[in-house]
Amino acid sequence: MFKIEKSTDAKGQVLIQDPPIAKFLFQGTVASWMWLGVRLYVGLAFLTSGLGKFTGGKWLDGTGNSILPFWQNAVKMPDAPAKPLVTFEWYRGFLQFMIDANAAPWFTYVIVFGEIAVEMHPNAVVVPGVAAGRVSARTGRRIRRRAPPLRSACGTCRSS
């Protein structure tokens, strides 16, 4: 299951094969149905969260009161020996900068529409592309197909 195999190509270069479990999870068509379920579940979770904030009224009221208490609680330094909620100094500095810059009113819009966009992108762009055969389900890359040779309508004349 976790055995890694090595093979040599015609030029003598060593190729290391993926373990069978990785082949099954990321290259197999059977596991793609599992990933489709995971993708749809996560997309639905982001969509319900984003739409709840969009229709709830408090997130888009322009005051930023929905995110500001969270930021203020996260940057608060407790008395010793307790540890702060945010242990990374750079992140605490970033949140403090956002509080000082009064970024909460416009950042709530970024959160709401970002959650909706996270759901919309993979489920509205990638899934139909895979279904139409334009995007590879295995690699996620665009499939380039060669154009068929040009032929005349009657079939007797052919272009070279």
N, C-alpha and C positions, 0 to 999 in steps of 0.2 A: 504494500500500500504506500509506503514512504520510500521505496527503493528508487534511487537516482541512477540512471544508466548513462554511460558515455558511449558515444559512437564517433567514428572518424569519417569525414567526407572524402571526396575524390582528391582534394588538394592536400589532405593530411591534417586538416584542422580538426581539433577535438570539439565535438558538439555535446553539450550536456543536456540531456532530455529532462523535461519536467517530470516531477513525481506523478504517479498515477492519480493520486488524490487531487492534485492541481489540474491535471488534464480533465478529470471528471467535472470538477467544479467550474472551471473557467473556459474549457474548450468543448465540452460535451453538450450535445443537444438535449439530453435528458435533464441535466441540471438547469438548463436555460428556463424551463418552466418554473423551477423553484425561484430563480432570480426574478422572473416576471412577477411572481406573487410577492416577493420581497419589495420590488420596485413599486408595485401598485399599492401595497400596504403603507410604505413610507410616504408615497405621494399623497395618499388619502389622509394620512396623519398631518402632513404639512398643509394640505388644502383645508381641512377642517379647522386647524389652528389659525391659519391666515384669514379664512372667511369669518371665523368667530370674532377675531379682532377687527375685521373690516366692518362687520354689521353690529358689533357691540356698542359702538359709540364713544367709549372712553379712550381708545387708542388713537383715534383720528380727530380728537377735539382741538388739537393745536397747542395744548398746554404742556405735554410731555409728562404729565403726572402718572402715567401708567408705567414708565420705565425709570423715572428719576428716583423714587424710593429704593428700588433695587440697586441702582448704582451707588447711592449714598450708603446703603447698608454694606455693600461689597467693599468700599474703600475705607470704612471705619476701622480704626486700629483699636483692638480691645486691650484691656489691662493685662499685664503679664501675670501668670504664665500662659494665658490663653493665646492661641494662634489666630492670625487674621483669616478671614474667609477667603481672600484672594492671596495666595502664597507667592505668586510671581510679581515681582516689583514692577516690571515693565507693563503688565496688564493693569495693575492698580494705578500706575501713572497715567495710562491711557484713559481709564475710566474717570480719573480726577480731571484730566484735560477736557473730557467731554462734558463733565459737570460745570467746570469753570467757563467753558465756551458756550454754555447754554445750548447744547446740541440736542437735548432731549426732545424738543418740539418737532424738529424735522427728522430726527433719527427714528421716531416711532413710525413714520411713513416708510422708511427703509426696511424696517422689520416686517411690517404688515405686507407690503408688496413684494418683499424678498421671499417671504414664506410662500406666497401664492405663486411666484415665478419659479421657485425650486420645484414645486409640484408640476407646473405646466411644462417646463422644458423637457424632462425626460419622457413624460407620458404623452405629450402632444407633438414632439418632434422626432424622437428616436423610435418609439414604438411603431408609428405608421411607416417610417422609413424601412424598418425591418420587415414589416408586413408587406410592403410594396416591393421588396427586394433591392432597394437602393442602398441600404446600409447592412453590413455584415453583422449578424447576430453574435458571431463569435468574437470579432475584433472591434466592432463598433465603428469601423472605417467605411468610407464611401466606396461602393463597388463601381469600378469603371468597366464598362462593357464596350467591346469593339463594335463599331457600326457594321451592318451587313453590307456586302458589296452592292454597288449601284447597278441596277438593271433597268432596261427600258420596259415600258408598259406591255409591249407585245412579246417580249422575251427573246427576240431574235438578235437584237443589237445589244452588245455588252460593252461597257466601258472598261478600259484596262487600267 
